[in-house]
Amino acid sequence: MDTIEVWFWIWAFASAFLFVAEIFTAGFFMLPFGIGAAGSAMLAYFKVPIAWQWGCFILVSIVSFRLLRRFADKLTHEPPVKTGSDRLFGKTGIVIEELTPNSPLGQARIEREEWRAEAPGHGTVAVGTRVVVEGVEGTHLIVRPE
């Protein structure tokens, strides 16, 4: 067995190992290196010198890493439009029924919707006061005066 044939098996094993390791990791971290090792295994199969194999491994790994990083970022980014009660966090509104401590009877209008609201720790909040949504608890908004 000559050296080039040995390097083929080294690259092939490394490639297979990295592809399998990718299954157990998140975020396409091992996959670019597996692709680079597969490229180097092909060069070793065609008896290309070892320096070229290493160059191929480094170059292909870097290029694949950058491309897969962009792809992973597109898959894992936060959706541009929030839905459900998440869309209300940070929104401002106006009190339409007085908010009193320990009473679920107060209401606030956020955009065009009316919600039951509470302002814990802020005492009584008068009608017409602008409020900011800090959270949602069941069907009640947790607000604070602006």
C-alpha positions, 0 to 999 in steps of 0.5 A: 500500500503506497502513501497516496492510497493510505491518504485516500482511506484517511480522507474517506474515513475522516469524511464519513466520521464528520458526516456522521458527527454532523447528525449529532451536532446542531447548526451545520458545524461539522458538515463543511469539514466533511465536504472538504475531506470528501474533496480531498479523498477524491484527489487522493483517489486520483493520486494528486500530491498530499499538499494539494489534498490539504489545500483542497481540504482547507479551501473547500471547508472554508467555502462550504462553511461560509455558504452553509453559515448563510443557509443556517442563518436563513433557517434560524432567523426570527420570523419578521412578523410576530403572531398571537400575543407575541405581537403585542410586546412593547406596543403602546396603547391607552387605558379605556377603563381605570386599572386598579391594583388587584382588580381584573376589571381594567381595560386598555386599547392596543391598536384596534383591540381592547384587552383586559389589563393590569398594571402591577406595582403602579397603583391606579392608572387613570383612563386616558393614560398611555401604557406599554405592554410588558407581558401577557398573562392568560387573557390579561395584558401586563402594562406599565404607564408610559 
